[in-house]
Amino acid sequence: MLDLLYGASGERLTRAEFKADYGKRFASAGSHDSWKLERLQNFREPENPAWKALVRGDWDDALRLIGEQRADLEEMRRDVEARGIGLYRVRGVEEPVVPYVQWELHYLLLAAEYGETTRVITPLQVEEFETDRPLPELLTVGDDTAYCAFYDENGACTGASRFIGVGIVAQCVEFIDHLYSEGEELSIFFQRRIAHMEPPVNP
């Protein structure tokens, strides 16, 4: 199972191919839930204005720009509700919380208002699976497609391995669902750990 998750096989896609393929498949995913596992602590999102505000050190603007994504999130909510799709995310968070994760959790808290459910896990909860390396970045769409995304040393997405098969996706969903069941509700984690943090310095 972990060989699959780490992308030992599957069709390799470039970043552009990954983005286009996911968009096409999600649009035709029917009513099948989508599951996401995020383990890395830093990502680069140069197309995201809120991320760019974070990087230049403007925390107030970073949060304001997150808030401006409500219209897009509402459009997503209408789409997935009409199709009966559930969106589930497991977010690994390490201590100390790095600026990217602090920022992203503000976005995920907002996204939760529009139907994307997130739970937080700690390294301790996944150490049995990480004897050789961290868990991969994993995403499922429909009932027959899963992606294992790859990132460079700076957190920029370089592409993904795509896996096709109902059985493969069922295994991936089972694994992420197991982590989800062990996780802490984002709203609870956020209030306990993130809400009172000072704005990040030198993000």
C-alpha positions as a Markdown table, in Angstrom:
| # | Residue | x | y | z |
|---|---|---|---|---|
| 1 | Met | 0.0 | 0.0 | 0.0 |
| 2 | Leu | 2.7 | 2.5 | 0.9 |
| 3 | Asp | 4.6 | 1.7 | -2.3 |
| 4 | Leu | 1.5 | 2.9 | -4.1 |
| 5 | Leu | 1.2 | 6.1 | -2.0 |
| 6 | Tyr | 4.8 | 6.9 | -2.6 |
| 7 | Gly | 4.3 | 6.8 | -6.3 |
| 8 | Ala | 6.4 | 3.7 | -7.0 |
| 9 | Ser | 4.2 | 3.1 | -10.1 |
| 10 | Gly | 1.6 | 5.0 | -12.1 |
| 11 | Glu | 1.7 | 7.4 | -15.0 |
| 12 | Arg | 3.9 | 10.5 | -14.4 |
| 13 | Leu | 2.3 | 13.8 | -15.3 |
| 14 | Thr | 3.9 | 17.2 | -15.5 |
| 15 | Arg | 2.5 | 20.0 | -13.3 |
| 16 | Ala | 0.4 | 21.3 | -16.2 |
| 17 | Glu | -0.9 | 17.9 | -17.1 |
| 18 | Phe | -1.7 | 17.2 | -13.5 |
| 19 | Lys | -3.7 | 20.4 | -13.2 |
| 20 | Ala | -5.6 | 19.8 | -16.4 |
| 21 | Asp | -6.3 | 16.1 | -15.8 |
| 22 | Tyr | -7.6 | 16.7 | -12.3 |
| 23 | Gly | -9.9 | 19.5 | -13.5 |
| 24 | Lys | -11.4 | 17.3 | -16.2 |
| 25 | Arg | -11.8 | 14.3 | -13.9 |
| 26 | Phe | -13.3 | 16.2 | -11.0 |
| 27 | Ala | -15.9 | 17.8 | -13.4 |
| 28 | Ser | -17.0 | 14.3 | -14.3 |
| 29 | Ala | -16.6 | 12.6 | -10.9 |
| 30 | Gly | -20.2 | 12.1 | -10.3 |
| 31 | Ser | -21.1 | 11.9 | -6.6 |
| 32 | His | -17.9 | 10.3 | -5.4 |
| 33 | Asp | -16.2 | 12.0 | -2.5 |
| 34 | Ser | -12.7 | 13.5 | -2.8 |
| 35 | Trp | -10.0 | 12.9 | -0.2 |
| 36 | Lys | -6.7 | 14.8 | 0.2 |
| 37 | Leu | -3.7 | 14.1 | 2.4 |
| 38 | Glu | -1.2 | 17.0 | 3.0 |
| 39 | Arg | 2.0 | 16.3 | 4.9 |
| 40 | Leu | 4.6 | 18.8 | 3.7 |
| 41 | Gln | 5.0 | 22.0 | 5.8 |
| 42 | Asn | 5.8 | 24.4 | 3.1 |
| 43 | Phe | 4.4 | 24.9 | -0.4 |
| 44 | Arg | 4.9 | 27.5 | -3.0 |
| 45 | Glu | 1.7 | 29.0 | -4.5 |
| 46 | Pro | 2.9 | 31.8 | -6.8 |
| 47 | Glu | -0.5 | 32.0 | -8.5 |
| 48 | Asn | -2.2 | 32.8 | -5.2 |
| 49 | Pro | -2.3 | 36.5 | -4.3 |
| 50 | Ala | -2.8 | 35.7 | -0.6 |
| 51 | Trp | 0.3 | 33.5 | -0.6 |
| 52 | Lys | 2.3 | 36.2 | -2.3 |
| 53 | Ala | 1.2 | 38.6 | 0.5 |
| 54 | Leu | 2.4 | 36.1 | 3.1 |
| 55 | Val | 5.8 | 35.8 | 1.4 |
| 56 | Arg | 6.3 | 39.6 | 1.3 |
| 57 | Gly | 5.5 | 39.8 | 5.0 |
| 58 | Asp | 2.1 | 41.5 | 4.7 |
| 59 | Trp | 0.0 | 39.4 | 7.1 |
| 60 | Asp | -3.0 | 41.6 | 7.2 |
| 61 | Asp | -3.2 | 41.6 | 3.4 |
| 62 | Ala | -2.7 | 37.8 | 3.3 |
| 63 | Leu | -5.7 | 37.3 | 5.5 |
| 64 | Arg | -7.7 | 39.9 | 3.6 |
| 65 | Leu | -7.0 | 38.2 | 0.4 |
| 66 | Ile | -8.0 | 34.8 | 1.9 |
| 67 | Gly | -11.4 | 36.4 | 2.7 |
| 68 | Glu | -11.8 | 37.6 | -0.9 |
| 69 | Gln | -11.9 | 33.9 | -1.9 |
| 70 | Arg | -15.4 | 33.5 | -0.5 |
| 71 | Ala | -17.1 | 33.9 | -3.9 |
| 72 | Asp | -15.0 | 31.1 | -5.3 |
| 73 | Leu | -15.6 | 28.9 | -2.3 |
| 74 | Glu | -19.3 | 29.5 | -2.6 |
| 75 | Glu | -19.3 | 28.5 | -6.2 |
| 76 | Met | -17.4 | 25.3 | -5.2 |
| 77 | Arg | -19.9 | 24.6 | -2.5 |
| 78 | Arg | -22.9 | 24.9 | -4.9 |
| 79 | Asp | -21.2 | 22.5 | -7.3 |
| 80 | Val | -20.3 | 19.8 | -4.9 |
| 81 | Glu | -23.6 | 20.0 | -3.0 |
| 82 | Ala | -25.5 | 19.7 | -6.3 |
| 83 | Arg | -23.5 | 16.5 | -7.1 |
| 84 | Gly | -23.5 | 15.1 | -3.6 |
| 85 | Ile | -19.7 | 15.2 | -3.3 |
| 86 | Gly | -18.0 | 15.4 | 0.1 |
| 87 | Leu | -14.5 | 17.1 | 0.3 |
| 88 | Tyr | -12.2 | 15.7 | 3.0 |
| 89 | Arg | -8.7 | 16.8 | 3.9 |
| 90 | Val | -6.2 | 15.5 | 6.4 |
| 91 | Arg | -3.5 | 18.1 | 7.2 |
| 92 | Gly | -0.3 | 17.1 | 8.9 |
| 93 | Val | 1.0 | 19.8 | 11.3 |
| 94 | Glu | 4.4 | 19.8 | 12.9 |
| 95 | Glu | 5.7 | 21.9 | 15.8 |
| 96 | Pro | 6.7 | 24.6 | 15.8 |
| 97 | Val | 4.0 | 25.7 | 13.3 |
| 98 | Val | 5.7 | 27.3 | 10.3 |
| 99 | Pro | 4.3 | 30.5 | 8.7 |
| 100 | Tyr | 2.9 | 28.6 | 5.7 |
| 101 | Val | 0.9 | 26.3 | 7.8 |
| 102 | Gln | -0.3 | 29.1 | 10.0 |
| 103 | Trp | -1.5 | 30.9 | 6.9 |
| 104 | Glu | -3.0 | 27.9 | 5.2 |
| 105 | Leu | -5.0 | 26.9 | 8.3 |
| 106 | His | -6.8 | 30.3 | 8.1 |
| 107 | Tyr | -7.8 | 29.5 | 4.6 |
| 108 | Leu | -8.9 | 25.9 | 5.5 |
| 109 | Leu | -11.0 | 27.3 | 8.3 |
| 110 | Leu | -12.8 | 29.5 | 5.8 |
| 111 | Ala | -13.1 | 26.6 | 3.3 |
| 112 | Ala | -14.8 | 24.6 | 6.1 |
| 113 | Glu | -17.6 | 27.1 | 6.1 |
| 114 | Tyr | -18.2 | 26.1 | 2.5 |
| 115 | Gly | -18.2 | 22.3 | 2.9 |
| 116 | Glu | -14.5 | 21.2 | 2.9 |
| 117 | Thr | -13.9 | 19.2 | 6.0 |
| 118 | Thr | -10.4 | 19.2 | 7.5 |
| 119 | Arg | -8.8 | 17.3 | 10.3 |
| 120 | Val | -5.3 | 17.8 | 11.7 |
| 121 | Ile | -2.8 | 15.1 | 12.5 |
| 122 | Thr | 0.6 | 15.3 | 14.2 |
| 123 | Pro | 3.8 | 13.4 | 13.3 |
| 124 | Leu | 3.3 | 11.2 | 16.3 |
| 125 | Gln | 0.1 | 9.9 | 14.8 |
| 126 | Val | 1.8 | 8.8 | 11.5 |
| 127 | Glu | 5.2 | 7.8 | 12.7 |
| 128 | Glu | 4.5 | 4.1 | 12.1 |
| 129 | Phe | 4.1 | 4.9 | 8.4 |
| 130 | Glu | 7.1 | 7.2 | 8.2 |
| 131 | Thr | 10.1 | 4.9 | 9.0 |
| 132 | Asp | 11.8 | 5.8 | 5.8 |
| 133 | Arg | 10.2 | 9.1 | 4.6 |
| 134 | Pro | 7.3 | 11.4 | 5.2 |
| 135 | Leu | 3.9 | 10.4 | 3.9 |
| 136 | Pro | 3.1 | 11.6 | 0.4 |
| 137 | Glu | 0.8 | 14.3 | -0.9 |
| 138 | Leu | -2.2 | 12.3 | -2.0 |
| 139 | Leu | -5.5 | 13.2 | -3.8 |
| 140 | Thr | -8.4 | 11.2 | -5.0 |
| 141 | Val | -11.1 | 12.1 | -7.5 |
| 142 | Gly | -14.1 | 10.1 | -8.6 |
| 143 | Asp | -14.0 | 6.4 | -7.8 |
| 144 | Asp | -11.1 | 5.4 | -10.1 |
| 145 | Thr | -8.4 | 8.1 | -10.0 |
| 146 | Ala | -5.7 | 8.9 | -7.4 |
| 147 | Tyr | -2.7 | 11.3 | -7.6 |
| 148 | Cys | 0.5 | 11.3 | -5.7 |
| 149 | Ala | 1.9 | 14.8 | -6.1 |
| 150 | Phe | 5.6 | 15.7 | -6.2 |
| 151 | Tyr | 7.3 | 18.9 | -5.0 |
| 152 | Asp | 10.8 | 20.3 | -5.3 |
| 153 | Glu | 12.9 | 21.4 | -2.3 |
| 154 | Asn | 11.2 | 24.8 | -2.3 |
| 155 | Gly | 7.7 | 23.3 | -2.1 |
| 156 | Ala | 6.7 | 24.0 | -5.7 |
| 157 | Cys | 4.7 | 21.3 | -7.4 |
| 158 | Thr | 6.5 | 19.5 | -10.2 |
| 159 | Gly | 3.8 | 17.0 | -11.2 |
| 160 | Ala | 2.2 | 13.9 | -10.0 |
| 161 | Ser | 1.9 | 10.1 | -10.6 |
| 162 | Arg | -1.6 | 9.2 | -11.6 |
| 163 | Phe | -3.1 | 5.8 | -10.6 |
| 164 | Ile | -6.2 | 4.4 | -12.3 |
| 165 | Gly | -8.4 | 1.8 | -10.8 |
| 166 | Val | -11.4 | 1.4 | -8.5 |
| 167 | Gly | -9.5 | -0.9 | -6.2 |
| 168 | Ile | -6.5 | 1.5 | -6.0 |
| 169 | Val | -8.7 | 4.4 | -5.1 |
| 170 | Ala | -10.6 | 2.4 | -2.5 |
| 171 | Gln | -7.2 | 1.6 | -0.8 |
| 172 | Cys | -6.2 | 5.3 | -0.8 |
| 173 | Val | -9.5 | 6.4 | 0.6 |
| 174 | Glu | -9.3 | 3.7 | 3.3 |
| 175 | Phe | -5.9 | 4.9 | 4.3 |
| 176 | Ile | -6.7 | 8.6 | 4.4 |
| 177 | Asp | -10.0 | 7.9 | 6.1 |
| 178 | His | -8.1 | 6.0 | 8.8 |
| 179 | Leu | -5.9 | 9.1 | 9.4 |
| 180 | Tyr | -9.0 | 11.3 | 9.3 |
| 181 | Ser | -10.6 | 9.3 | 12.1 |
| 182 | Glu | -7.5 | 9.8 | 14.2 |
| 183 | Gly | -7.3 | 13.6 | 13.5 |
| 184 | Glu | -8.5 | 16.6 | 15.4 |
| 185 | Glu | -11.3 | 18.8 | 14.0 |
| 186 | Leu | -9.7 | 21.8 | 12.4 |
| 187 | Ser | -11.9 | 24.3 | 14.3 |
| 188 | Ile | -10.8 | 22.9 | 17.6 |
| 189 | Phe | -7.2 | 22.7 | 16.7 |
| 190 | Phe | -7.3 | 26.2 | 15.3 |
| 191 | Gln | -8.8 | 27.8 | 18.4 |
| 192 | Arg | -6.3 | 25.9 | 20.6 |
| 193 | Arg | -3.1 | 26.4 | 18.6 |
| 194 | Ile | -3.5 | 29.0 | 15.8 |
| 195 | Ala | -6.0 | 31.7 | 16.7 |
| 196 | His | -3.7 | 33.4 | 19.2 |
| 197 | Met | -0.5 | 33.2 | 17.3 |
| 198 | Glu | 1.3 | 36.4 | 16.5 |
| 199 | Pro | 1.7 | 37.2 | 12.7 |
| 200 | Pro | 4.7 | 35.2 | 11.3 |
| 201 | Val | 8.1 | 36.9 | 11.1 |
| 202 | Asn | 10.3 | 36.3 | 8.0 |
| 203 | Pro | 7.9 | 33.9 | 6.3 |
